[in-house]
């Protein structure tokens, strides 16, 4: 769901809070080294890492972090801030807001899918065999109402109520 850039921006935003210019410069150097190592591992035969991750993906993540650490270093230098504070980073704040919006939208979609799955689990699909005389009456009622027999049964079930003594009642209704 998240691109390498999204992950890098979020990581740098969290890890960079309160870091000085020299500490950010150390992060840039570390990212340069990690990018080189990840690229070498990706190029090596059987390049899957010891941890089991994809070295090419790891290289993309570190490249994105390197770009972001460099951006933060340039921001500190241009604005003259002593330390990095995410709230003072307009571009980072914008990206964080966009990421949060995408996260909320994804959660809303997921909640909708879960609600739909719950509804589907509660649905009842059944095959029903009725005696010939009952079946004829049902078809006759359905024909007079202009609906299918299945619709009559569904509406009948929707209007059925259980009484305190366990008997079932159905108030008069017009099938639609």
N, C-alpha and C positions, 0 to 999 in steps of 0.2 A: 504494500500500500504506500509505503514511504520510499521516495527516491534516495539515492546516496546523498544528494544535496540536502534534502530535508533532514536526514539523520545527522549529517555533519553540522548543519546550522543549529539544530537542537542541542547536540552534544557540546559544541563550542560555546553556545549561549549559557549552558549550565556550568560547564567547567571553567569558563573564562571569568565568571563573576568575581570581582575583587582582585584579579591578577594585574600586576604592574606591567609596564611596557617591556621590561627585561624578561619577565616570566612569560609573556605572550611570545616574545622572540624565541625563547627556549621551546615553546610549543611548536613554533614554525619549524625549527631545526629538527625536532622530534618527528614531525609529520613528513619532512623531506626524507629522513632516514627510513621511516615506515613505508613510504611510497616506494622507495628503491628496493627495499627488502621484499615487499609484496609483489612487485613486478618481476623480480628475480625468481621468486618462488612460482609465480604463474607461468614463467617461461620454462621452468625446469620440467623434465619429463615426469609424468605422474604428479603434477604440481599441487595435488590436494594437500592441504596443511595438516600438521600434527593434530590439530583440534578438529579436523574434519570439515573445515569451511572451504569455500571456493576462493582460491587466492586471487583470481581476477576480480571478484566482487570485493574482496578485502582491499585490493589496490584501488578500486574505484572509490571506496569509502574513504581511504586515507588521502586520495587526491582531492576529494571534496573537502575534507577537513583542512588540508593544506591551503586550499583556496580561501576557506573561511577564516582560518587563523591569520592569513596574510591580510584579509580585508579588515579584521579587527585591529591588527597592528597598524595598518594605514589609518584607520579611524582614530586610534589613540594619538598617533603622531599628528594628524591634521587638526584634530580638535583640542589637542594639548591636555587631555585628561590624564591624571596620574594612574588611575586604574580603570579597568573595563567594568562598566555597569550596564547590563542589558537595557535598562530603562533609558539610557542616554544614547542608544543605538537605533536611530530611526528606521534604517533598512532592516535590521534584525528584528525589531518590534513588528514591522509590517509583515515579515515572513512568519514570525511566530503567530501573529493573528490569523494569517491565511492557513497555517498548519492547524491551528485550533479549530477554525471553521470547518476544514475538511474532516477533522476528527469527529466533530459534532455531527456533521452530515452522515459520516460513515456509521456512527452509533445509532442515529435515527433510522437509517436504512436497515441496520441489523435488528433493531427493536421491531421494525415493521415486519421483517422476515420471521422473527420469532413469534410475533402475534399471529401471523398468517399460519405458521406451523401449528400453533396451539389450536387455532380455529379448525384447521384441517383434521387435527386429531380428535376434535369434538364432533366432527361431522359423522353422520351415520349413513352408510350406503348399505342397502339390504335388498335381497331378492325375496319377494313375497308371493306365496302361492295361496290363492283364495279359492274357496268352493265356487262352483259354477253360479249358483244363485246369488251369492255375495258379489261375485265378479260382475254379473249382469247389472245389479243395482248400482254398483260403483260406476260402471261405464255410463249408465243412464244419468246419474247425478252429474257426472263430469260433462257429458254432452249438453245437458240443460244449462250448465254454468259456463260452457264454452272453454273448459280447461281440460287438461289430461287427467286420467285417473291418478297418476303419480302426484300431480299438483293438489288434487283433492285430499289425498292421504297426508301429504306434507302439511296442508293447512289444518286438517283435522287434528294432527299431532300437535301443531302449534297452539291450538285452542283447547286442548285437553288439560284438565286439572285433576289433581288427586285431592280427595277430601280427607278429613281427619280420620275417618274410619277405613281409609284405603280404597274406597271405590273411586272410579274414574267418572268424570262428568265432562260434557262438552256443551258449552252455551251455544245457542243457535247463532249461526254466522252465514254470510253469503260468500261462497267460494269466488276468488278473483284470480 
